[in-house]
Amino acid sequence: MTLSPALPTVRPTVGPALRCPDCGAHPVLTPTPSQPLPGGTFGLLRCACTTYPQIDDIPVLRRGRIDSQDHLTGRCEVAGPTADELVALLAADRPLDALVALLAFPPPAPSSRPGLRLPFTRGPWPRVALAARRAEVRAMLAEHDRLTAQDWMELAYARSSDRIDDELLPYFLARFGQPRFLATMSLLQALPSLPDDASRPVLDLACGFGHVAHHLAARRDPRAVVGVDRNFLQLWVARRYVAPSQRFVCADRVDALPFDDDAFAASVCSDAFHYFDVQQGALDELRRVAVADTVLLDRLGNVRLAPTDGPLERDAAGYVRLLRGAPWRLTCEDELLADYLAGYGPQLASPRHPAELDAAKWLMLVTSTDPRVFADHGAFAEPPHAAGRPTLNPVFEVTPDDDGVELAFRFPSTWYAFENAAMRGYTSAGERLDASTYAALLAGRPSERTADLLRGFVLLGMPERYRRPPGGSGPSVVRGLARGLLRR
Ligand SMILES: C[S@@+](CC[C@H](N)C(=O)[O-])C[C@H]1O[C@@H](n2cnc3c(N)ncnc32)[C@H](O)[C@@H]1O
């Protein structure tokens, strides 16, 4: 399983040195002889104790099966290849097969009715269906530079295994205009500026599809980010489409982060910390890897208020206790959102008693030994949601007519509406655009309506290759599989 010793060895391409979560050594990368995707390096990462795969620039520091796991419970949603299988494929110089194995989620069984479903879960069907999906993924990879993040999100969440919660599609695709994301962008104003060492990136733990990494790359005061998550497909879409200038690592041990002490300017964890079953270990690690122990915990569920987001939520005092006496400030999503809509960043100068936040569902906790982090931030120089290419918010339905389009706000699902009800308070109910304004909008060109549409959250700053233009046919399992098979 070893590559030819004549091949060059290089350091992994991930900004700060990677550290094996088990032996603590810095792995050394041996690239595979073939490199199937432009700009990405595939290879084997060797440390003192093991060999890890690196797939298209993403080190996979996991052992055993690299499943796609449910966000909340960690339950396996899609069984993936094992780390050893990936290492064997790379050692045999089959890097594209390794990537396909990670991205090809099986299609759903053609019927979900218990009696009719059985034949599709046994015998040859699952193997045939997976082979067809692999062909489809290969076809998508062959034209990956013409696709968008939306195409891959739909593949994973609208056209794959019925064990995957289909609410994940609107949750991630229509993320940039959500109340929680406005609050996140506001909180990110509190990241310390380090004139002495601006080259240190920010760690985004449990980064999902890299929405935070995109924002930090695109905003006026850009920051390099290393995003870590356990779900490989999300990271790959982040690396290729959502935040291609940032770095990503696939790892699942939040209490053994694969980085040296003080590797980062700060650590961020957004909308995920309350899922972790090792919260004390995770917070100790987030502090260890950040200069001045600076950590921004964004959107922590408050157990005092139903519905809870899983069984591991705490109240404000409970989260503060995890800090072991380090200095902190607390605020909440509702306060950040109200200040955001008034044009202001986070107010962190004044200490609060945790009990003051008992009635807030979504808490934000900032800790640092650098007192400069605890400041009241003034008016935004530009609204944070303008950072990126101005793109139509996916919650708008588009109806073309003879001389333009009608845009109408529609929540994509009942659950999305419940979770994001506050959007109605600041997002336009609908707009009419003439044909030339709409054409400019689709091309990403500014028009005289751009500022006004950004004010109404009709346009949002997004990555260049995030959404397909509206219209066209929706996701279809059969069409996708047929395209892959025809291409093969
Ligand atoms: C609700 S999503 C939030 C994603 C992202 N932070 C955002 O705000 O868009 C929660 C994320 O936590 C990740 N996650 C949960 N437990 C994890 C663990 N032990 N290690 C790495 N990632 C984890 C999930 O894979 C998922 O991407």
Ligand as a Chemical Component Dictionary entry (heavy atoms), coordinates in Angstrom:
data_LIG
# 
_chem_comp.id                   LIG 
_chem_comp.type                 NON-POLYMER 
_chem_comp.pdbx_formal_charge   0 
_chem_comp.three_letter_code    LIG 
# 
loop_
_chem_comp_atom.comp_id 
_chem_comp_atom.atom_id 
_chem_comp_atom.alt_atom_id 
_chem_comp_atom.type_symbol 
_chem_comp_atom.charge 
_chem_comp_atom.model_Cartn_x 
_chem_comp_atom.model_Cartn_y 
_chem_comp_atom.model_Cartn_z 
_chem_comp_atom.pdbx_ordinal 
LIG C1  C1  C 0  -26.315 22.517 11.874 1  
LIG S1  S1  S 1  -24.861 22.216 10.973 2  
LIG C2  C2  C 0  -24.042 23.782 11.014 3  
LIG C3  C3  C 0  -23.042 23.927 9.929  4  
LIG C4  C4  C 0  -22.308 25.273 9.873  5  
LIG N1  N1  N 0  -21.591 25.567 11.081 6  
LIG C5  C5  C 0  -23.272 26.369 9.542  7  
LIG O1  O1  O 0  -23.574 27.165 10.439 8  
LIG O2  O2  O -1 -23.747 26.419 8.394  9  
LIG C6  C6  C 0  -23.935 21.277 12.161 10 
LIG C7  C7  C 0  -22.632 20.733 11.627 11 
LIG O3  O3  O 0  -21.915 20.132 12.699 12 
LIG C8  C8  C 0  -21.178 19.054 12.157 13 
LIG N2  N2  N 0  -20.756 18.188 13.268 14 
LIG C9  C9  C 0  -21.531 17.708 14.262 15 
LIG N3  N3  N 0  -20.776 16.952 15.101 16 
LIG C10 C10 C 0  -19.500 16.961 14.617 17 
LIG C11 C11 C 0  -18.267 16.362 15.031 18 
LIG N4  N4  N 0  -18.180 15.581 16.100 19 
LIG N5  N5  N 0  -17.155 16.605 14.311 20 
LIG C12 C12 C 0  -17.217 17.397 13.206 21 
LIG N6  N6  N 0  -18.363 17.978 12.758 22 
LIG C13 C13 C 0  -19.486 17.769 13.457 23 
LIG C14 C14 C 0  -22.171 18.422 11.189 24 
LIG O4  O4  O 0  -21.560 17.571 10.249 25 
LIG C15 C15 C 0  -22.790 19.668 10.558 26 
LIG O5  O5  O 0  -22.107 20.064 9.394  27 
# 
loop_
_chem_comp_bond.comp_id 
_chem_comp_bond.atom_id_1 
_chem_comp_bond.atom_id_2 
_chem_comp_bond.value_order 
_chem_comp_bond.pdbx_ordinal 
LIG C1  S1  SING 1  
LIG S1  C2  SING 2  
LIG S1  C6  SING 3  
LIG C2  C3  SING 4  
LIG C3  C4  SING 5  
LIG C4  N1  SING 6  
LIG C4  C5  SING 7  
LIG C5  O1  DOUB 8  
LIG C5  O2  SING 9  
LIG C6  C7  SING 10 
LIG C7  O3  SING 11 
LIG C7  C15 SING 12 
LIG O3  C8  SING 13 
LIG C8  N2  SING 14 
LIG C8  C14 SING 15 
LIG N2  C9  SING 16 
LIG N2  C13 SING 17 
LIG C9  N3  DOUB 18 
LIG N3  C10 SING 19 
LIG C10 C11 SING 20 
LIG C10 C13 DOUB 21 
LIG C11 N4  SING 22 
LIG C11 N5  DOUB 23 
LIG N5  C12 SING 24 
LIG C12 N6  DOUB 25 
LIG N6  C13 SING 26 
LIG C14 O4  SING 27 
LIG C14 C15 SING 28 
LIG C15 O5  SING 29 
# 
